[in-house]
Structures are given as C-alpha cells and as structure tokens.
Amino acid sequence: MYSKVAVVLLFLALAGCYYDSEEDLYPPVSCDTSNISYSLDIVPIMATSCLNCHFNGSSIGGGLNLEGHAALKASAENGSLVGSVTHASGFSAMPKDASKLDECKIRKIKAWVQAGSPDN
C-alpha cells in the first residue's frame, strides 16, 4: 500500500519539474519592417504615442509640432525623431514621462526614416 502511494507521490513530484524555456512559452513577435508606409505604420504610432503632446493645438509640447507628414519629416531629417524615440544621448527621451516605445515601433520608425521618410 505504501509503495503505491510512494510511486504516485514520486510521479507527481517529477511531473511538477516540467520546464519550458522562455522562447517556447513566449515566442518572439514578428516585426515586419519591409515596405513601411507613412499612413499605415507611422501615423498610428504617432497618433497613440506622440500627438497627444506634439500637435498643432493650444499648446505644443516642447514647441515641436509632429502633426502631418511635412512636420514629421523635418524631425526625421534632422535626426531628432530617431534620437528621441531610441533615448539616444543628447536627445530628449520620448515619449516624455512614459515607457520607451516597444522595439517593433522603434524599428518601424527607423526603417521609415532610412527609406527617406516617404509620404506613402
């Protein structure tokens, strides 16, 4: 009788030692940075993460308006867009007083800037 209980307890103990690696439990999310579109990829990032402060309204955060392609392209061309979202030294880390953008969003912004910041 005790040997059956011991076998069951041993089985339960060993079953509790099951281990998955983090990669198996949380596979990396794909981040497609090919063919980045201003209207489909960049505008949504700006709308949710930047335009609540940097828009042409009653007050513009830091005096920087990022509303519209022309305004955003100017920040892309002078390096402040990528410098700020990557929290690079010498730039104001953005979004201000919030978590850094997730890596996929940053990669999309970088890809768009590297492609010449097209209005597509």
C-alpha positions in Angstrom: 0.0 0.0 0.0 2.8 2.4 1.0 4.7 1.6 -2.2 1.8 2.6 -4.4 1.4 5.9 -2.5 5.2 6.5 -2.8 5.1 5.8 -6.6 2.1 8.2 -7.0 3.9 10.9 -5.0 7.1 10.4 -6.9 5.2 10.7 -10.2 3.6 13.9 -9.0 6.9 15.3 -7.9 8.5 14.6 -11.2 5.6 16.0 -13.2 6.0 19.2 -11.2 9.5 19.5 -12.6 8.4 20.1 -16.2 10.3 23.0 -17.6 9.7 25.2 -20.7 12.2 27.7 -22.0 11.1 31.3 -22.2 11.4 31.1 -26.0 8.9 28.2 -26.1 6.4 29.9 -23.8 6.7 33.4 -25.3 7.8 33.2 -28.9 9.2 36.4 -30.4 6.6 38.5 -32.2 7.4 39.2 -35.8 8.1 42.8 -36.7 7.9 43.4 -40.4 9.9 46.5 -41.4 9.8 46.0 -45.1 7.6 48.3 -47.1 6.9 50.7 -44.2 4.1 53.0 -45.0 3.7 56.5 -43.5 -0.1 56.2 -43.5 -0.4 52.6 -42.4 2.6 52.2 -40.0 3.9 55.6 -38.9 0.7 57.6 -38.4 -0.8 55.1 -36.0 2.4 55.2 -33.9 2.4 58.9 -33.8 -1.3 59.1 -33.0 -1.1 56.8 -30.0 2.4 57.9 -28.7 3.2 61.4 -29.8 0.4 63.6 -30.9 -1.2 63.9 -27.5 1.5 66.4 -26.8 3.1 67.3 -30.2 0.1 68.6 -32.2 -1.0 72.0 -33.6 -3.4 72.8 -30.8 -3.5 75.3 -27.9 -0.1 74.1 -26.7 2.6 72.2 -28.5 4.9 70.0 -26.3 8.4 71.4 -26.4 7.4 73.7 -29.2 7.5 70.8 -31.6 4.5 70.0 -33.8 4.6 66.5 -35.3 1.2 66.7 -36.9 1.3 65.8 -40.6 3.9 64.4 -42.9 5.9 67.6 -43.5 6.4 68.3 -39.8 7.4 64.7 -39.0 9.7 64.5 -42.0 11.6 67.6 -40.7 12.2 65.8 -37.4 13.2 62.6 -39.3 15.7 64.5 -41.4 17.4 66.3 -38.5 17.7 63.1 -36.5 15.6 64.2 -33.6 12.8 61.7 -34.2 15.0 58.6 -34.1 17.3 60.1 -31.4 14.3 60.8 -29.1 12.4 57.5 -29.5 15.6 55.5 -29.0 16.6 57.6 -26.0 19.9 58.4 -27.6 22.4 60.6 -25.7 21.8 64.3 -26.4 18.1 63.9 -27.2 15.0 64.3 -25.1 13.8 60.8 -24.4 10.3 60.4 -25.8 7.5 59.8 -25.0 8.2 62.1 -22.1 7.4 60.6 -18.6 6.3 57.3 -20.2 7.8 54.0 -21.1 10.0 53.8 -24.2 8.2 52.7 -27.3 8.3 48.9 -27.9 11.2 47.7 -30.1 9.0 47.0 -33.1 7.6 50.5 -33.2 11.2 51.9 -33.0 12.3 49.6 -35.8 9.4 50.8 -38.0 10.3 54.4 -37.4 13.9 53.8 -38.2 13.1 51.9 -41.4 10.8 54.7 -42.5 13.5 57.3 -41.8 16.1 55.3 -43.6 13.8 55.0 -46.6 13.8 58.8 -46.9 10.6 59.4 -44.8 8.2 59.0 -47.8 4.6 60.2 -47.8 3.1 56.9 -48.7 
